[in-house]
Amino acid sequence: MMELPFKVDLKDKVVVVTGAGGVLMSAFAEALALSGAKVALLDRNLEAAEAKAKEIGHGCIAVQVDCLSKESIIASKKVVNEKLGKVNFIINGAGGNNPKATTDNEVMTKDLKEGKTFFDIDEAGLKFVFDLNITTAFLVTQVYAEDMVETGGNIINISSMNAYRPLTKIPAYSAAKAGLSNFTQWLAVHFAPCNIRVNGIAPGFFSTKQNAALLWNNDGTPTPRTKKILDHTPMKRFGVNEDLIGTLLYLADDKASGFVTGVVIPVDGGFNAYSGV
């Protein structure tokens, strides 16, 4: 069972967490449930979401949804409303990258002949990454935030350090997360008269299944990219799930952050503050 860094009261809050079958978002779901919220874990992988919902307990439910399909999101909302009530809190955590939208080399040179270059990036892969990170947040918010217009609510989008500084090799993901941060600010202004706060969390570098191939060799040793990351992270380590929970709970609590909207908070071990010199 997770140990919370501090207590907040989220009783009577109904939260939907997208991408909740994954490592980070399942931890978010658990923290919110332990704070008293009723949490719907939404994921395309129903088995993963169900396993985590069962582990958490506390009235959590798992709902299968394709966040790229508005019809699927609408169907999921009917289930959530019937089982938990009207939604007043959204965590837009669905997202990710795709190998078709990456390069093999950090920079382009005139004599580069090996690996996938910028000119080889697949258009469909590029569009998929944008859809996975921006369109999902747009559609989920469009469907679920309708419950909040009269009563107020809270939306947290999961951005990335790539939104502040694009990383080499992953142009689509970096641009998509920058777009998500911008969309977060737009939503904050748009929904302010409805007393709906919209903020974001930008995790730094966390070692997960999704990025394992970039960070670790097959024998478990760190890749050159891992060395670069840690060399530019003043705290000299990767983040762990628990590092994000305090920021989540702060933004989740209307008493603690009731006048905070339109911000994206880095949780990055100092990466964004370090110039490399």
Secondary structure by P-SEA (a helix, b strand, c coil): cccccbbbbbccbbbbbcccccaaaaaaaaaaaaacccccccccaaaaaaaaaaaaccbbbbbbbccccaaaaaaaaaaaaaccccccbbbcccccccccccccccccccccccccccccccaaaaaaaaaaccaaaaaaaaccccccccccbbbbbbbcccccccccccaaaaaaaaaaaaaaaaaaaaaccccbbbbbbbbccccccccccccccccccccaaaaaaaaacccccccccccaaaaaaaaaccccccccccbbbbccccccccccc
